[in-house]
Amino acid sequence: MTGTGSARAPTRWPRRLVTLLAFAMPVIFILVPLAIFLGYSFFSVDHGEIDYTLTVANYVRFLSDPIFLPVFWNTCVLCLSVAIICVLLAYPAAYFLTTLKGRWRYMLLMLLMVPLLMSYVIKIYAIRSILGLNGFLNKALVSLGILQEPSSLFVFNMNAILLTLTLLLIPFAILPIFLTLERIPPILRQASDDLGASAAQTFMRVTLPLSLPGVASAASFVFVLAIGDFLTPQMVGGVSGFTFGRVLYSQFGTAYNWPFGAALSVALAAVVVTAILLGERFGRNRGASV
Amino acid sequence: MGFLRRLQQIAMIGLGVGLMTSAALAENLRVLAWDGYADQDWVKEFTDTTGIGVDVVFIGSDDEIWAKIKGSAGKDFDVFAVNTAQLQRYIQADLVDPIDVGQLPNQKGVLPRFRDLEAVGGVTSGGKVYGIPFCFDSIGLIYDTDKVKPAPTSMSVLWDPAYQGKVLAYDNGEHNVSFTALTLGYKDPFHLTDEQMAAVKEKLVGLKHNVLTFYTTADEAQQIYQNNDVALIWANYGQQQVKALQKVGAHVAYVNPSEGALAWLDNWVISKGVRDKAAAEKWIDFMLSKKIGGELSERTGFGNTVTETDSANPNDKLVWLQLVEDPLKRSDLWNEVKAAP
């Protein structure tokens, strides 16, 4: 660090003030609230009043109550599936984008990002109408003869959450993959070509390995966004799509049990942080070998 | 010196504008209400006659009101609407201020059954008035007249396997436990014993298997009804929902179940953090005028406390909502029901 050098020079104190401010911002607005939140998870609630004596009861309840861990686990699996599907769909799209020349490439990229400009809630409402029994999807499938009669498979269950989250989050997967693909120097592919590799070989042994950092960050992005979402499961999940976000939400709204909600959030935050670290680590390792 | 005078003028105008806006900001009444309780034209009329600006925030559930008021210790709002069952909780938590009924001339003109506030139950405490009833409705059952025959008379139809996957239920543990308790024939649905609670839970898990999904707002229920095959709706928003559905051409009817329909009664209350109490009382009195009451019923289908409406059928058994034994317990039970396989 350069800290020792600047400490010795008294004329540099305005710079140190700036440094202090730069550190103060994240500390005040991110670390302190998180610490307060962590603190809350050790309190309890009694008849609508928060009891400030320290206890680990919230964590014990989370780990011992038969309803929370299964829901937690199912939610992790669900969001992992969303991440995998998003990456599988986003990769070809991003790859296709990099094959385009000049202006078209960015025009199309912009078009793919347009859904992000729309309100999140409106998108969920729209998707729910599409998935409904009298919705567009069912009408299309029936008129194409794929289904005999409208199916309720697509809405108010886990499938619906999976479908909706995938649709909502796919732009977040396309962008990082596109960026890493774009950064691969074309010379590498040309060299592989010159050395006699087929297009498939070049892709498998040059392009794909070099793009894995983007895939990793795309997957961790999508996973983190999906697992933090409670609105999508609430609106399209119905009676069987009960997710951890919904449990968490109910602790803050319905139950007014902030301490327990905070404890559940800490558990969720642990998963989120792990996902981010994994994504970053994986990305960096691969990146270093370029 | 023309220039100096001009400068002075500008300064005065600037000061004037500054004072006006700061006055407007200080006077603005902060109202927290359900959709339909503070329509724009009423707010405008109120501001025009009293000179008091109003900021309205709309909410979507009882829990949201509690979280908002409790979270800010009442400091974020001056006046809010809350039902009789919820009000006691606010009184106990010291989040609401007593109301001087003498400041509400229109309260003298309300319908007889709402005139004696002590007799209404739930709006007074220790001889002080905390809530002014202004709006009520039953929580009945909406059924599709083409799909449900004969017309149902009890909530027990929600468990009928004939309507599997065609039932829309409401996402709220408290009400669901209460109405299920009524369906099971329990006398006091708001204070259940442990055995009764267990029986209700089992019954609710059974209901879950008949349910398409749980909704939160009336608009949401309508959207789901239009895009799916729905036969029965547990109508948390009663008449409001029926009206809206009929407006879009749905063949639906409404019934108050014979075992007794839960019914809510909404009141205007003044929060502990009120900035200008006189303004808050003016708002309440304004809402109790015959014109607003009539328009409220006309637009929403709810009953109001100042003019006679069709909402309260004398033959229907209405069970006014009360504070339940333990909201936390019911909310946990509801999560267990939702998580049950």
Interface residues (C-beta under 8 A of the other chain):
Chain A: V45 G48 E49 I67 P70 V71 Y125 R128 S129 G132 L133 N134 G135 P150 S152 V155 F156 Q234 M235 G237 G238 V239 F242 R246 V247 S250 F252 G253 T254 A255 Y256 N257
Chain B: S61 D63 E64 W66 A67 K70 R89 A93 G165 D171 N172 G173 K208 H209 V211 L212 T213 F214 T216 E220 Q223 I224 Q226 N227 N228 D229 P327 L328 S331 D332 W334 N335 E336 K338 A339
